[in-house]
Amino acid sequence: MSKVLYIKANAKPEGTSRTFKISDAFIKAYNENHQGDEIITLDLYKENIQFLTEKDINTVFGPKSDDSRNHPILKYAYQFMEADKIVIAAPLWNLGVPAILKAYIDYISVSGITFKYTAEGPVGLCQGKKAIHIVARGGAYTEGQAAGYEMGDRYLRILFGFFGIVDFTTIAAEKLDVVGEDVEGIVNIAIQKALKEALEF
Ligand SMILES: Cc1cc2nc3c(=O)[nH]c(=O)nc-3n(C[C@H](O)[C@H](O)[C@H](O)COP(=O)(O)O)c2cc1C
């Protein structure tokens, strides 16, 4: 039995967000094919996620105790650690991830929980987990010069690698804001990929 953490990062709701159309289809198919697994949905816009204050920084990098699990910030890092599989649904915003997702990452990047410092440098503590990022983009970033401009998926992939998560898949629906494109067709192709991926994930 696996624990899946489904992280949703979009101000737009279900039914409007193309990202969520794909990710919700993924979760539905996953659920049908992995009966008994637990899926925890974390809608970041419904959580009380703030920017780190000076006090928070001391908490994130300071010593941890038995009470840390109940701390309003550290609880997210423990929750992340307890998941076997991570699903992130986040559109491309201004060439990166939505700010709320970055703020969440500041909550879960906690020394002594998701990574640790050693004499040889930092080491990820999340080995063995797998992750998938489902993303909708207005333009196209998979080829050529534009690929270098995309810093959302690339950021997540590198950061998760830092945590020790190397099994990282991306499903991207692109050109959704390009006039003349078959937007519904593009989203449907991404949904088909998501349904297939959900069987193996
Ligand atoms: C705040 C904001 C910033 C965006 N920045 C980009 C961008 O840098 N590059 C891009 O290709 N599309 C950008 N878009 C377009 C979205 O990526 C695109 O509309 C996508 O489908 C949004 O996903 P959603 O339908 O799940 O909301 C932006 C949209 C918003 C709302």
The ligand as an SDF file (V2000), in Angstrom:
LIG
                    3D

 31 33  0  0  0  0  0  0  0  0999 V2000
    0.0730   34.3750  -14.0190 C   0  0  0  0  0  0  0  0  0  0  0  0
    0.2780   33.6350  -15.3120 C   0  0  0  0  0  0  0  0  0  0  0  0
    1.5330   33.5730  -15.8870 C   0  0  0  0  0  0  0  0  0  0  0  0
    1.7460   32.8470  -17.0640 C   0  0  0  0  0  0  0  0  0  0  0  0
    3.0070   32.7570  -17.5920 N   0  0  0  0  0  0  0  0  0  0  0  0
    3.2150   31.9960  -18.6860 C   0  0  0  0  0  0  0  0  0  0  0  0
    4.5240   31.8280  -19.2200 C   0  0  0  0  0  0  0  0  0  0  0  0
    5.5090   32.3510  -18.7170 O   0  0  0  0  0  0  0  0  0  0  0  0
    4.6710   31.0660  -20.3200 N   0  0  0  0  0  0  0  0  0  0  0  0
    3.6110   30.4370  -20.9270 C   0  0  0  0  0  0  0  0  0  0  0  0
    3.8150   29.7370  -21.9020 O   0  0  0  0  0  0  0  0  0  0  0  0
    2.3720   30.5650  -20.4200 N   0  0  0  0  0  0  0  0  0  0  0  0
    2.1460   31.3340  -19.3270 C   0  0  0  0  0  0  0  0  0  0  0  0
    0.8850   31.4640  -18.8220 N   0  0  0  0  0  0  0  0  0  0  0  0
   -0.2080   30.7230  -19.4740 C   0  0  0  0  0  0  0  0  0  0  0  0
   -0.5120   29.4360  -18.7670 C   0  0  0  0  0  0  0  0  0  0  0  0
    0.6290   28.6420  -18.5750 O   0  0  0  0  0  0  0  0  0  0  0  0
   -1.5350   28.6370  -19.5660 C   0  0  0  0  0  0  0  0  0  0  0  0
   -2.7010   29.4160  -19.7820 O   0  0  0  0  0  0  0  0  0  0  0  0
   -1.9060   27.3530  -18.8550 C   0  0  0  0  0  0  0  0  0  0  0  0
   -2.8480   26.6600  -19.5730 O   0  0  0  0  0  0  0  0  0  0  0  0
   -2.4720   27.6580  -17.4750 C   0  0  0  0  0  0  0  0  0  0  0  0
   -2.8480   26.4580  -16.8870 O   0  0  0  0  0  0  0  0  0  0  0  0
   -4.3260   26.2570  -16.3300 P   0  0  0  0  0  0  0  0  0  0  0  0
   -5.2450   26.1740  -17.5110 O   0  0  0  0  0  0  0  0  0  0  0  0
   -4.2410   25.0000  -15.5490 O   0  0  0  0  0  0  0  0  0  0  0  0
   -4.6260   27.4550  -15.4640 O   0  0  0  0  0  0  0  0  0  0  0  0
    0.6570   32.1990  -17.6770 C   0  0  0  0  0  0  0  0  0  0  0  0
   -0.6180   32.2760  -17.0930 C   0  0  0  0  0  0  0  0  0  0  0  0
   -0.8060   32.9850  -15.9280 C   0  0  0  0  0  0  0  0  0  0  0  0
   -2.1890   33.0400  -15.3090 C   0  0  0  0  0  0  0  0  0  0  0  0
  1  2  1  0
  2  3  1  0
  2 30  2  0
  3  4  2  0
  4  5  1  0
  4 28  1  0
  5  6  2  0
  6  7  1  0
  6 13  1  0
  7  8  2  0
  7  9  1  0
  9 10  1  0
 10 11  2  0
 10 12  1  0
 12 13  2  0
 13 14  1  0
 14 15  1  0
 14 28  1  0
 15 16  1  0
 16 17  1  0
 16 18  1  0
 18 19  1  0
 18 20  1  0
 20 21  1  0
 20 22  1  0
 22 23  1  0
 23 24  1  0
 24 25  2  0
 24 26  1  0
 24 27  1  0
 28 29  2  0
 29 30  1  0
 30 31  1  0
M  END
$$$$
